[in-house]
Amino acid sequence: MTNDIHLHMAKLRAKFIRHRAYHELSEQFDIQLNRRRAALEAGTAFKAEAIALTGASGSGKTTAVDHAINKRDDLILPSHGQDVCEIVPLLVPTPATLKTVGATLSEALGYELVRDKSAALIWQHARKLLMARRTLFVHFDEAQDIYLSRGDRGRNEVVNTLKSIMNNKDWPVGLILSGTPDLLHMINADRQLQRRVRAVQLSAVSFVSHGLDVCDFLHGYAKESALPVVPSLQEDDFLKRLIHSAANEFGLIVDMILCGIEECLVTGGRELATNHFAEAFRKKTACLPAFNPFIAQDFLRIDVTRVRDLGESE
């Protein structure tokens, strides 16, 4: 029975909810991809651009980019094992230097680079590999880390290196940059880069703007789990607590809903209730009742992003 529950939860977690920012991202990616392919077919020059998706941690940036890419059945991905690799997804490594990022990109393109080379040589080689693999886009996830780890001079080098990928006259490559709002500092630091970036933002969720949507998500997942929902979960107070418990971030709200449902199923509950969410939050954070947004009276004062000492009091 337990295995059946976890299998069910795995299927629920694999579902993706399409939201406004995702539709904007997906539309812009399709436009840029189709423009690039048309230019290749016509044999004309092409000016590559970038898409920047920003949002706080837990907002669902990486998932949104993955779905925008994977929905295209005609896109040749690294997993297809072909010589052509039309898009390369890359999580910016730690430490995030131009050398480590360039070397990671080369490895993602199938070439293990000798790391004692200079950053300039590493990126020169990476640009040649992008052309050899006929790559159309590179996705840099957590892209702000490359920029924030440098001083003023180093930051200029980061911007110029990214622009060199798009400006390569032999093989221009588009960029997908995803990261926290700090990424906007990098984009706004260079006028040329700014003009060539299409920005999409995953804004914070609030009860006023998304309360009805959150209620729909909750009932949709509960219905798929064959769980009746107690009436109090439809009330404004509970929805506000649910949104606050997830720091107003879309991806974390979905995760909290799923954790509450899982708690109900595992404990043999017959209907989904507030106590399942309260217990799921306690297990995630090891918090005292006073710091549990599903229990505390003045829940908005609780900083849910903070891990507290169990002996701590306000």
Backbone bond lengths (Angstrom), bond angles and torsions (degrees), N, CA, C in turn:
res aa  C-N    CA-C-N  psi(-1)  N-CA   C-N-CA  omega(-1)  CA-C   N-CA-C  phi
1 M - - - 1.457 - - 1.527 111.15 -
2 T 1.353 116.24 -42.98 1.461 120.58 179.75 1.515 111.03 -61.78
3 N 1.334 117.32 -41.19 1.463 120.64 177.95 1.524 111.31 -61.90
4 D 1.338 116.89 -38.18 1.461 121.05 178.34 1.529 110.70 -63.09
5 I 1.327 115.97 -39.69 1.462 120.37 179.45 1.525 110.73 -64.11
6 H 1.328 115.91 -46.63 1.471 119.17 -177.89 1.524 111.55 -69.38
7 L 1.321 116.94 -31.54 1.465 120.06 174.72 1.527 109.60 -65.78
8 H 1.312 115.85 -42.92 1.467 120.44 177.87 1.529 110.32 -61.75
9 M 1.336 116.93 -44.24 1.464 120.26 -178.94 1.523 110.99 -66.34
10 A 1.315 117.30 -35.68 1.469 120.19 177.82 1.526 110.53 -62.30
11 K 1.334 115.96 -39.32 1.471 119.85 178.67 1.523 110.97 -68.10
12 L 1.344 116.77 -38.59 1.463 119.51 177.88 1.526 110.89 -65.09
13 R 1.339 116.41 -41.79 1.467 119.84 -178.92 1.522 112.06 -68.40
14 A 1.327 116.24 -22.36 1.466 119.61 179.20 1.530 112.16 -79.18
15 K 1.326 116.25 -13.12 1.464 119.34 179.52 1.527 109.71 -72.65
16 F 1.314 115.42 149.66 1.461 119.97 179.52 1.521 109.39 -123.34
17 I 1.324 115.75 129.44 1.457 121.35 178.48 1.523 108.94 -94.12
18 R 1.307 116.54 119.31 1.465 121.30 -179.64 1.522 110.28 -80.18
19 H 1.317 115.75 122.73 1.457 121.40 -178.15 1.534 109.89 -121.06
20 R 1.321 115.95 177.14 1.465 120.73 -175.19 1.523 112.30 -55.94
21 A 1.328 117.50 -48.50 1.462 120.20 -177.81 1.529 110.99 -62.54
22 Y 1.332 116.25 -37.24 1.466 119.13 178.09 1.522 110.50 -63.05
23 H 1.323 117.73 -44.38 1.460 120.50 -179.40 1.527 110.82 -62.35
24 E 1.330 117.48 -39.60 1.466 120.97 177.80 1.523 110.51 -64.66
25 L 1.343 115.97 -45.32 1.459 121.08 178.96 1.523 111.14 -61.44
26 S 1.324 115.90 -48.66 1.458 121.09 -177.97 1.524 111.59 -62.28
27 E 1.329 116.53 -42.55 1.462 120.79 179.39 1.522 111.01 -63.05
28 Q 1.343 116.78 -44.64 1.459 120.10 -179.15 1.530 111.67 -66.64
29 F 1.336 116.30 -38.09 1.461 119.81 178.03 1.526 110.53 -64.30
30 D 1.320 116.91 -44.13 1.466 120.52 178.77 1.533 111.14 -60.82
31 I 1.327 116.42 -42.34 1.463 120.39 179.97 1.530 110.88 -61.54
32 Q 1.330 115.61 -49.01 1.465 118.90 -176.80 1.531 111.42 -67.78
33 L 1.324 117.15 -37.49 1.461 120.38 178.01 1.527 110.84 -64.93
34 N 1.322 116.76 -45.09 1.465 120.27 -178.99 1.526 111.58 -66.75
35 R 1.319 117.37 -37.23 1.463 120.36 176.70 1.519 110.91 -62.75
36 R 1.333 115.76 -42.76 1.469 120.32 -178.92 1.522 110.88 -64.83
37 R 1.318 116.52 -44.59 1.468 119.73 180.00 1.524 111.53 -65.47
38 A 1.336 116.43 -36.77 1.461 119.90 178.71 1.527 110.79 -65.72
39 A 1.330 116.37 -40.33 1.465 120.01 178.75 1.524 111.13 -65.06
40 L 1.329 116.97 -38.56 1.465 120.24 177.58 1.522 110.98 -64.78
41 E 1.318 116.51 -42.51 1.460 120.35 -179.17 1.533 111.33 -66.58
42 A 1.337 115.21 -36.68 1.470 119.24 -178.81 1.524 112.27 -83.73
43 G 1.346 116.60 -12.96 1.454 120.28 -178.77 1.513 113.01 71.64
44 T 1.335 117.13 28.49 1.454 121.21 -177.99 1.527 110.79 -104.54
45 A 1.335 115.44 164.18 1.459 120.76 178.95 1.523 109.65 -67.52
46 F 1.317 115.53 153.50 1.460 120.08 -176.55 1.526 109.36 -137.84
47 K 1.329 116.44 137.60 1.455 122.50 177.33 1.527 108.36 -107.32
48 A 1.316 115.66 104.98 1.463 120.54 -176.74 1.529 110.78 -69.83
49 E 1.328 115.19 149.36 1.453 121.46 177.97 1.523 109.65 -126.80
50 A 1.333 115.61 -178.65 1.464 120.79 -179.71 1.520 110.00 -130.51
51 I 1.325 115.12 153.49 1.461 122.65 172.32 1.519 106.48 -117.06
52 A 1.331 116.93 131.11 1.462 121.16 177.96 1.516 109.36 -117.62
53 L 1.316 116.60 119.65 1.464 122.43 176.79 1.518 108.23 -109.16
54 T 1.330 116.73 116.36 1.460 120.34 -178.12 1.523 111.01 -118.33
55 G 1.310 114.85 150.50 1.458 121.41 178.40 1.516 108.65 -179.73
56 A 1.305 116.24 160.91 1.462 120.47 179.12 1.525 110.63 -69.12
57 S 1.331 115.59 164.68 1.452 120.51 177.15 1.526 109.13 -59.98
58 G 1.343 116.75 130.28 1.455 120.54 -179.53 1.511 114.06 93.14
59 S 1.328 116.93 1.06 1.464 119.33 -178.48 1.525 112.58 -80.53
60 G 1.340 117.68 -17.80 1.461 120.65 176.90 1.513 114.41 101.44
61 K 1.327 117.35 26.08 1.470 121.56 -177.42 1.525 112.47 -61.91
62 T 1.319 116.57 -53.71 1.462 120.82 -175.74 1.519 111.27 -61.39
63 T 1.336 116.08 -41.55 1.462 120.35 179.06 1.521 110.85 -62.29
64 A 1.332 116.68 -41.24 1.461 120.59 -179.64 1.528 111.13 -63.23
65 V 1.332 116.85 -43.77 1.469 119.86 179.12 1.527 110.43 -64.86
66 D 1.321 116.79 -43.43 1.468 120.62 179.62 1.525 111.13 -57.26
67 H 1.337 117.21 -43.48 1.462 120.26 -179.00 1.521 111.71 -70.83
68 A 1.324 117.31 -36.58 1.466 119.83 178.05 1.525 110.83 -63.16
69 I 1.320 116.18 -33.01 1.466 120.93 179.68 1.527 111.10 -80.08
70 N 1.317 116.06 -48.12 1.466 120.15 -171.95 1.524 113.96 -74.15
71 K 1.331 117.62 -15.54 1.469 119.10 178.18 1.527 111.17 -72.19
72 R 1.343 116.95 -16.13 1.457 120.19 -179.22 1.530 109.76 -86.96
73 D 1.323 116.76 105.53 1.458 120.80 -179.53 1.525 112.31 -69.32
74 D 1.334 116.36 -19.79 1.464 119.93 -175.99 1.522 112.83 -92.79
75 L 1.327 117.62 3.31 1.455 121.40 -177.08 1.526 110.02 -91.98
76 I 1.328 116.56 129.93 1.469 120.83 -179.28 1.523 108.76 -86.79
77 L 1.324 116.24 113.52 1.460 122.97 -176.73 1.522 110.87 -99.64
78 P 1.338 117.93 161.67 1.474 120.37 178.42 1.524 113.01 -56.12
79 S 1.333 116.94 -32.13 1.462 121.21 -177.08 1.525 113.01 -70.00
80 H 1.325 117.01 -12.84 1.462 120.06 -178.26 1.527 112.54 -78.42
81 G 1.328 117.32 -10.88 1.454 121.17 174.30 1.518 114.88 69.28
82 Q 1.322 118.27 26.51 1.455 121.60 179.52 1.528 110.23 -101.76
83 D 1.345 115.58 164.52 1.458 119.57 176.55 1.527 110.69 -65.21
84 V 1.327 115.62 -37.82 1.460 120.19 176.77 1.525 109.28 -79.34
85 C 1.319 115.74 136.26 1.477 121.41 178.70 1.524 106.66 -137.92
86 E 1.339 116.37 98.13 1.456 119.67 -169.11 1.525 114.27 -75.13
87 I 1.311 117.17 -22.95 1.465 119.43 176.69 1.518 109.85 -143.69
88 V 1.323 116.04 138.39 1.465 121.48 -179.20 1.524 108.41 -118.40
89 P 1.345 118.50 113.09 1.466 120.59 175.00 1.525 109.82 -84.41
90 L 1.324 116.31 136.24 1.464 119.71 -174.49 1.519 110.17 -142.46
91 L 1.332 117.25 120.14 1.452 121.37 171.37 1.523 107.30 -84.82
92 V 1.320 117.25 121.78 1.462 120.90 -178.41 1.529 109.21 -58.67
93 P 1.333 117.77 124.46 1.467 120.47 -174.99 1.528 112.06 -76.05
94 T 1.320 114.88 167.04 1.457 122.24 173.87 1.528 108.41 -116.62
95 P 1.352 119.34 127.24 1.465 126.46 1.16 1.524 111.39 -73.58
96 A 1.320 115.79 148.40 1.463 121.01 -176.03 1.522 109.90 -92.66
97 T 1.314 116.07 89.03 1.460 121.36 174.40 1.522 107.81 -114.84
98 L 1.320 116.12 164.92 1.460 118.96 177.89 1.526 110.92 -60.57
99 K 1.322 116.36 -35.73 1.470 119.60 179.85 1.521 111.22 -67.04
100 T 1.341 117.60 -46.93 1.467 119.42 -177.44 1.524 111.62 -68.26
101 V 1.334 116.42 -37.36 1.465 119.38 179.29 1.525 109.92 -69.10
102 G 1.347 117.46 -42.86 1.464 120.88 178.37 1.514 112.36 -63.30
103 A 1.342 116.02 -40.87 1.461 120.22 179.29 1.532 110.59 -67.25
104 T 1.346 116.76 -39.87 1.461 120.36 178.21 1.518 111.10 -64.54
105 L 1.324 117.11 -38.81 1.464 121.07 177.09 1.524 110.45 -63.70
106 S 1.322 117.40 -43.44 1.469 120.85 178.54 1.521 111.17 -61.60
107 E 1.331 116.23 -41.61 1.464 119.91 178.95 1.524 111.01 -65.96
108 A 1.341 116.61 -38.08 1.469 119.90 177.70 1.526 111.67 -64.52
109 L 1.331 115.53 -26.06 1.463 121.05 178.10 1.533 112.08 -88.24
110 G 1.339 115.90 2.60 1.460 120.03 174.40 1.503 115.67 97.08
111 Y 1.336 117.23 18.25 1.461 119.62 -178.66 1.525 108.78 -130.35
112 E 1.340 116.66 118.93 1.462 120.76 178.33 1.517 108.56 -85.03
113 L 1.330 114.94 113.39 1.456 120.80 -171.18 1.522 111.41 -90.72
114 V 1.323 115.57 145.21 1.462 121.26 172.29 1.524 106.93 -73.43
115 R 1.320 117.16 119.01 1.462 120.39 -167.98 1.528 113.84 -81.10
116 D 1.339 118.93 -2.49 1.460 117.95 178.45 1.523 112.10 -85.49
117 K 1.314 117.42 3.53 1.459 120.69 175.39 1.523 109.63 -74.79
118 S 1.331 115.05 159.44 1.464 119.64 178.40 1.522 109.92 -72.44
119 A 1.334 115.66 160.85 1.456 120.34 178.44 1.523 111.01 -60.11
120 A 1.322 116.70 -38.72 1.473 120.58 -179.18 1.521 111.17 -61.45
121 L 1.341 117.33 -43.74 1.465 121.16 -179.85 1.532 111.06 -69.55
122 I 1.321 116.14 -38.18 1.464 120.21 179.04 1.528 110.21 -60.99
123 W 1.322 117.31 -45.71 1.457 120.26 -179.07 1.523 112.65 -72.77
124 Q 1.322 116.62 -31.50 1.467 119.37 174.61 1.526 109.91 -61.90
125 H 1.326 115.39 -42.15 1.464 120.32 178.42 1.529 110.76 -67.60
126 A 1.342 116.33 -39.90 1.465 120.18 179.98 1.527 111.03 -61.43
127 R 1.312 117.00 -39.99 1.467 119.81 179.32 1.528 111.13 -64.50
128 K 1.323 116.92 -36.51 1.469 120.73 176.93 1.530 110.66 -66.77
129 L 1.340 116.17 -38.40 1.463 120.29 179.07 1.530 111.11 -67.05
130 L 1.323 116.39 -38.27 1.459 120.26 178.46 1.533 110.48 -60.97
131 M 1.309 116.04 -38.44 1.472 119.98 177.71 1.520 110.65 -70.86
132 A 1.326 116.65 -42.20 1.469 120.50 -178.19 1.526 111.32 -64.12
133 R 1.323 116.95 -35.71 1.467 121.00 -179.42 1.529 111.81 -89.40
134 R 1.335 117.26 0.65 1.465 122.96 178.95 1.539 110.65 57.72
135 T 1.321 115.05 42.89 1.454 121.34 -177.44 1.523 110.82 -78.21
136 L 1.323 116.62 133.14 1.457 121.73 -177.90 1.530 112.44 -100.72
137 F 1.342 116.58 -29.77 1.469 121.22 -178.78 1.524 110.35 -141.81
138 V 1.333 115.25 148.55 1.459 122.19 167.48 1.520 107.23 -123.05
139 H 1.332 115.72 129.93 1.466 120.72 176.78 1.521 108.68 -102.22
140 F 1.335 116.43 115.51 1.467 122.50 175.09 1.522 107.99 -99.82
141 D 1.329 116.66 107.60 1.459 121.80 178.27 1.523 109.37 -88.96
142 E 1.316 117.38 138.80 1.469 124.52 -171.84 1.528 109.86 60.28
143 A 1.326 114.87 45.20 1.460 121.43 -173.96 1.522 112.77 -64.29
144 Q 1.333 117.76 -24.64 1.466 119.28 -178.72 1.514 112.46 -63.27
145 D 1.347 117.23 -24.03 1.465 120.14 -177.16 1.523 112.09 -64.75
146 I 1.329 117.91 -31.13 1.471 120.35 178.19 1.520 109.77 -64.20
147 Y 1.314 115.79 -39.20 1.458 122.07 -173.82 1.523 111.80 -80.82
148 L 1.326 117.17 -46.45 1.458 121.06 -173.27 1.524 112.90 -69.77
149 S 1.320 116.96 -20.97 1.469 120.09 -177.47 1.529 112.44 -80.14
150 R 1.332 117.97 -1.67 1.458 121.53 -174.22 1.519 112.03 -114.22
151 G 1.351 115.19 160.74 1.457 121.14 170.77 1.522 109.64 -80.53
152 D 1.332 117.05 -173.94 1.462 120.82 -176.04 1.525 112.14 -58.20
153 R 1.323 117.26 -46.44 1.459 119.99 -179.49 1.521 110.76 -65.81
154 G 1.328 115.83 -43.16 1.454 119.96 179.99 1.518 112.14 -64.14
155 R 1.330 116.60 -33.96 1.458 120.15 179.38 1.522 111.25 -66.68
156 N 1.321 116.34 -37.21 1.467 119.74 175.62 1.522 110.76 -62.89
157 E 1.329 116.07 -38.09 1.468 120.33 179.04 1.523 110.49 -65.20
158 V 1.330 117.00 -38.36 1.471 120.95 178.01 1.522 110.15 -62.03
159 V 1.323 116.83 -49.66 1.466 121.18 -179.17 1.526 110.30 -60.74
160 N 1.327 116.41 -45.01 1.469 120.03 -178.89 1.525 111.77 -65.41
161 T 1.325 116.90 -34.76 1.467 120.40 178.71 1.523 110.51 -67.10
162 L 1.326 117.07 -43.58 1.466 120.18 178.09 1.526 110.96 -64.62
163 K 1.325 116.09 -40.73 1.462 119.08 178.15 1.523 111.29 -65.31
164 S 1.337 116.94 -31.43 1.464 119.41 -179.30 1.525 111.88 -65.22
165 I 1.344 116.87 -27.64 1.465 120.29 176.19 1.529 109.75 -69.40
166 M 1.332 115.66 -44.70 1.460 119.28 -179.76 1.522 112.19 -72.13
167 N 1.350 116.74 -31.63 1.471 121.19 -174.31 1.518 114.29 -90.40
168 N 1.323 117.81 -1.32 1.468 120.63 -178.05 1.536 109.54 -57.38
169 K 1.321 116.86 113.33 1.472 119.82 -174.50 1.519 112.45 -66.47
170 D 1.335 117.37 -27.46 1.462 119.86 179.78 1.527 112.39 -79.56
171 W 1.342 116.02 -33.82 1.469 119.43 -178.30 1.530 109.82 -157.94
172 P 1.342 117.17 84.85 1.469 119.68 178.50 1.531 110.74 -70.55
173 V 1.314 115.90 139.92 1.465 122.08 -177.85 1.521 109.40 -124.41
174 G 1.327 116.72 131.60 1.458 121.45 176.88 1.518 111.15 -77.01
175 L 1.320 116.21 156.64 1.459 121.53 -178.77 1.523 110.86 -119.40
176 I 1.325 115.59 142.88 1.462 122.00 166.50 1.521 105.49 -117.15
177 L 1.318 116.40 117.05 1.457 122.09 -178.11 1.524 108.20 -112.14
178 S 1.315 117.36 121.34 1.467 120.11 176.64 1.516 108.77 -122.87
179 G 1.326 115.92 141.45 1.453 119.29 -179.05 1.518 111.73 176.84
180 T 1.312 115.27 -172.34 1.457 121.81 178.87 1.524 109.37 -73.23
181 P 1.336 117.64 170.15 1.468 119.63 178.55 1.524 114.12 -56.64
182 D 1.350 118.29 -18.55 1.467 120.52 175.81 1.523 111.91 -59.35
183 L 1.323 116.22 -22.89 1.462 120.71 178.65 1.526 111.27 -59.58
184 L 1.322 116.56 -29.70 1.460 120.59 -179.25 1.525 111.75 -65.04
185 H 1.344 117.26 -26.81 1.469 120.31 176.80 1.528 110.17 -62.56
186 M 1.320 116.17 -40.99 1.462 120.28 179.10 1.527 110.71 -65.95
187 I 1.314 116.46 -44.00 1.464 120.64 -177.78 1.524 110.83 -65.14
188 N 1.332 116.51 -42.75 1.466 120.38 -177.57 1.520 113.37 -76.32
189 A 1.330 117.34 -11.24 1.466 120.49 -179.14 1.522 112.23 -75.82
190 D 1.320 117.88 -15.45 1.469 120.80 -176.90 1.523 109.15 -133.90
191 R 1.316 116.03 118.41 1.461 120.91 -174.99 1.526 111.59 -62.18
192 Q 1.330 117.13 -40.00 1.466 119.89 -178.84 1.525 110.85 -65.68
193 L 1.333 116.18 -42.93 1.461 119.97 178.31 1.523 110.23 -64.89
194 Q 1.319 116.36 -41.41 1.460 121.19 -179.02 1.528 111.52 -58.19
195 R 1.333 116.57 -41.19 1.465 120.65 -178.12 1.520 112.54 -67.58
196 R 1.343 116.34 -21.81 1.455 119.44 -174.19 1.527 113.13 -106.57
197 V 1.312 116.25 11.52 1.464 121.38 179.18 1.521 109.62 -109.75
198 R 1.320 115.87 132.90 1.459 122.46 171.75 1.524 106.64 -102.15
199 A 1.328 116.50 110.45 1.466 121.05 -173.11 1.524 111.85 -91.83
200 V 1.328 115.28 135.85 1.462 122.80 175.30 1.532 106.59 -128.92
201 Q 1.319 116.91 131.97 1.464 119.96 -177.04 1.525 111.66 -118.99
202 L 1.322 115.16 132.06 1.460 122.23 172.35 1.523 106.83 -89.72
203 S 1.307 116.32 95.21 1.459 120.94 -175.25 1.524 111.43 -74.19
204 A 1.324 114.88 158.76 1.464 119.97 176.59 1.529 110.06 -63.93
205 V 1.319 115.90 149.38 1.461 122.92 179.82 1.526 108.79 -92.06
206 S 1.317 116.84 138.63 1.462 121.10 174.29 1.521 109.08 -129.26
207 F 1.321 115.46 163.07 1.461 119.11 178.64 1.530 110.47 -64.42
208 V 1.323 116.86 -38.63 1.465 120.99 -178.23 1.527 110.65 -64.05
209 S 1.343 115.84 -44.40 1.466 119.58 -174.52 1.528 113.55 -84.08
210 H 1.341 117.34 -30.41 1.465 119.38 -171.61 1.525 114.26 -133.79
211 G 1.329 117.49 13.06 1.467 119.32 -177.27 1.512 113.29 -56.13
212 L 1.325 117.50 -45.17 1.465 121.13 -179.77 1.523 111.35 -66.27
213 D 1.339 116.45 -38.28 1.469 120.06 178.71 1.527 110.63 -63.33
214 V 1.334 116.46 -45.15 1.464 120.57 179.79 1.525 110.29 -61.08
215 C 1.326 117.02 -40.83 1.463 121.26 177.81 1.525 110.43 -61.67
216 D 1.323 116.50 -41.64 1.469 120.73 178.33 1.530 111.33 -64.12
217 F 1.351 116.62 -42.66 1.468 120.04 178.69 1.525 110.05 -60.04
218 L 1.325 115.59 -45.94 1.463 121.46 -178.83 1.523 110.70 -58.70
219 H 1.314 117.22 -48.64 1.463 120.77 -178.19 1.521 111.66 -69.84
220 G 1.326 116.94 -33.96 1.458 120.02 178.67 1.516 112.14 -64.73
221 Y 1.333 116.85 -46.92 1.466 120.84 178.95 1.535 111.16 -66.80
222 A 1.340 116.78 -38.54 1.467 120.20 178.93 1.525 110.68 -64.63
223 K 1.326 116.68 -40.01 1.466 120.78 179.37 1.523 110.52 -63.51
224 E 1.331 116.86 -42.08 1.467 120.18 178.38 1.514 111.61 -65.59
225 S 1.327 116.34 -22.21 1.462 121.36 179.57 1.519 112.14 -96.27
226 A 1.344 116.95 5.76 1.474 123.47 -179.73 1.517 111.08 56.89
227 L 1.334 115.93 39.55 1.464 120.89 -179.70 1.529 109.96 -114.27
228 P 1.325 117.95 121.58 1.463 119.71 170.64 1.529 109.02 -65.82
229 V 1.312 117.15 151.70 1.461 122.48 -179.67 1.528 108.77 -111.60
230 V 1.338 116.81 128.02 1.465 119.26 178.99 1.531 108.88 -65.08
231 P 1.304 118.11 148.56 1.479 121.60 -175.38 1.525 114.18 -55.73
232 S 1.333 117.15 -32.80 1.472 119.41 -175.79 1.531 112.69 -64.43
233 L 1.345 118.08 -22.03 1.464 120.69 179.56 1.525 112.25 -73.09
234 Q 1.330 116.85 -10.64 1.456 120.33 176.83 1.529 112.10 -94.46
235 E 1.326 115.77 -5.93 1.453 119.60 -176.93 1.528 111.01 -80.10
236 D 1.317 115.14 154.59 1.462 121.21 -177.47 1.531 111.87 -57.54
237 D 1.333 116.08 -40.26 1.466 119.72 -176.46 1.518 111.26 -58.95
238 F 1.333 117.78 -46.21 1.459 119.48 -179.47 1.527 110.95 -66.07
239 L 1.317 117.68 -43.58 1.469 120.27 -178.18 1.526 110.90 -62.48
240 K 1.311 117.28 -37.26 1.470 120.65 176.71 1.526 110.41 -65.11
241 R 1.333 116.78 -40.00 1.466 120.66 178.62 1.532 110.57 -65.87
242 L 1.318 116.27 -41.37 1.463 120.85 179.61 1.527 110.68 -62.43
243 I 1.309 116.98 -46.38 1.470 120.99 -179.97 1.520 110.28 -63.99
244 H 1.334 117.61 -43.13 1.465 120.49 -179.85 1.527 111.51 -66.68
245 S 1.324 117.16 -36.71 1.472 120.16 -179.18 1.520 112.07 -60.88
246 A 1.329 116.55 -24.07 1.461 122.38 -178.80 1.522 111.74 -103.81
247 A 1.323 116.87 19.95 1.469 122.29 177.21 1.526 112.00 56.13
248 N 1.330 116.53 29.51 1.465 122.60 176.97 1.528 113.72 62.82
249 E 1.342 117.06 23.10 1.462 120.90 -179.52 1.526 110.02 -106.82
250 F 1.321 115.32 131.96 1.455 122.40 -173.42 1.532 112.73 -54.70
251 G 1.322 117.10 -52.78 1.459 120.37 -177.42 1.515 112.64 -61.29
252 L 1.340 116.67 -37.83 1.465 120.53 -179.77 1.520 111.88 -72.05
253 I 1.336 117.14 -30.93 1.466 120.40 176.59 1.524 110.19 -64.39
254 V 1.335 116.09 -46.10 1.460 120.01 177.83 1.525 110.33 -60.29
255 D 1.322 116.66 -42.33 1.467 120.59 179.17 1.524 111.27 -62.92
256 M 1.340 117.29 -39.98 1.462 120.62 -179.80 1.520 110.46 -66.64
257 I 1.326 117.33 -39.22 1.474 120.45 176.56 1.524 110.06 -59.94
258 L 1.315 116.05 -45.20 1.470 120.05 -178.80 1.521 111.80 -67.59
259 C 1.326 117.44 -35.50 1.464 120.24 177.64 1.531 110.68 -65.77
260 G 1.332 117.06 -39.44 1.466 120.21 177.49 1.517 111.76 -64.04
261 I 1.330 116.26 -42.91 1.469 120.52 178.64 1.529 110.48 -64.46
262 E 1.323 116.09 -42.77 1.467 119.66 179.30 1.526 111.22 -61.59
263 E 1.332 116.78 -41.57 1.462 121.25 178.48 1.523 110.25 -60.59
264 C 1.312 116.98 -42.15 1.466 121.43 179.52 1.526 110.88 -63.87
265 L 1.330 116.86 -46.43 1.463 121.00 -177.76 1.529 111.82 -66.07
266 V 1.327 116.44 -44.60 1.474 120.76 -176.45 1.527 111.19 -66.10
267 T 1.324 116.17 -35.41 1.469 119.49 -178.24 1.519 112.50 -88.75
268 G 1.334 116.90 3.47 1.460 120.47 176.44 1.511 114.41 78.69
269 G 1.325 117.89 21.71 1.457 120.59 179.54 1.518 111.79 -66.30
270 R 1.306 115.94 147.40 1.461 120.69 -178.64 1.524 112.17 -98.58
271 E 1.321 117.05 -16.06 1.455 121.27 175.63 1.520 108.90 -147.95
272 L 1.329 115.63 147.50 1.459 121.76 -176.73 1.522 109.52 -79.30
273 A 1.348 115.62 126.85 1.462 120.01 -175.22 1.528 110.51 -138.24
274 T 1.325 116.18 171.15 1.472 122.05 -177.12 1.516 111.62 -58.13
275 N 1.341 117.51 -37.80 1.464 119.72 -176.25 1.527 112.47 -61.31
276 H 1.329 117.26 -28.06 1.467 119.39 178.03 1.527 110.78 -68.63
277 F 1.308 117.08 -37.34 1.462 120.63 177.73 1.526 111.06 -72.78
278 A 1.317 115.83 -38.65 1.464 119.60 178.23 1.527 110.44 -61.86
279 E 1.325 117.07 -42.74 1.464 120.48 -179.81 1.525 111.18 -71.02
280 A 1.328 117.09 -37.53 1.461 120.34 177.94 1.525 110.51 -63.68
281 F 1.345 116.88 -40.22 1.469 120.19 178.36 1.523 110.23 -66.97
282 R 1.344 116.77 -41.32 1.472 120.19 179.03 1.518 111.06 -59.65
283 K 1.336 116.60 -41.77 1.464 120.32 -179.34 1.528 111.82 -68.37
284 K 1.312 116.54 -30.52 1.464 120.01 179.63 1.518 111.64 -74.75
285 T 1.347 116.69 -34.05 1.465 120.18 -170.50 1.519 114.62 -117.80
286 A 1.339 117.42 -11.26 1.468 122.33 -176.02 1.533 111.24 56.47
287 C 1.329 117.22 35.46 1.464 121.08 -174.82 1.527 111.55 -86.83
288 L 1.312 114.86 158.79 1.453 121.70 171.67 1.529 108.82 -77.75
289 P 1.347 117.98 159.09 1.473 120.46 179.65 1.525 113.63 -53.09
290 A 1.333 116.97 -33.89 1.466 120.59 -178.13 1.526 112.35 -65.01
291 F 1.337 116.01 -20.22 1.464 120.21 -178.83 1.526 111.47 -113.10
292 N 1.316 116.43 18.66 1.459 121.30 177.74 1.530 108.56 -101.76
293 P 1.332 118.70 113.30 1.477 120.83 -174.70 1.521 114.11 -64.24
294 F 1.326 117.71 -14.90 1.457 120.00 177.65 1.527 111.94 -88.10
295 I 1.350 116.07 -7.27 1.461 120.85 -178.22 1.520 111.75 -119.64
296 A 1.332 117.95 -46.32 1.460 122.72 -174.19 1.530 111.62 -60.08
297 Q 1.322 115.30 141.10 1.460 119.50 -179.38 1.528 110.69 -67.61
298 D 1.330 116.23 -50.55 1.468 121.11 -179.77 1.527 108.59 -94.49
299 F 1.336 116.44 67.04 1.467 120.17 -170.51 1.522 113.63 -69.87
300 L 1.326 118.39 -23.76 1.467 120.35 -176.69 1.534 112.36 -69.40
301 R 1.337 117.13 -17.57 1.470 119.42 178.29 1.524 111.92 -78.24
302 I 1.334 117.73 -11.80 1.462 121.47 -175.25 1.527 110.23 -79.60
303 D 1.310 115.98 127.39 1.465 121.15 174.34 1.532 107.61 -86.16
304 V 1.319 116.75 97.55 1.466 120.65 -174.02 1.526 112.25 -75.37
305 T 1.328 117.74 -8.65 1.469 120.54 179.02 1.524 111.23 -86.97
306 R 1.316 116.66 -3.18 1.459 120.87 -173.38 1.526 111.02 -107.40
307 V 1.331 116.48 133.47 1.468 121.71 174.02 1.524 107.43 -88.79
308 R 1.306 117.09 122.62 1.462 121.50 -174.43 1.519 111.93 -103.26
309 D 1.326 113.87 151.17 1.458 121.55 168.93 1.530 106.88 -69.98
310 L 1.339 117.25 136.05 1.463 120.87 -177.92 1.526 112.68 -62.03
311 G 1.330 116.87 -22.54 1.472 119.60 179.10 1.514 112.91 -91.90
312 E 1.320 116.34 2.03 1.462 120.18 -175.30 1.528 110.86 -80.04
313 S 1.303 115.18 145.26 1.460 120.63 174.55 1.514 108.06 -137.74
314 E 1.318 115.71 159.38 1.465 119.76 -179.76 1.522 110.92 -93.67
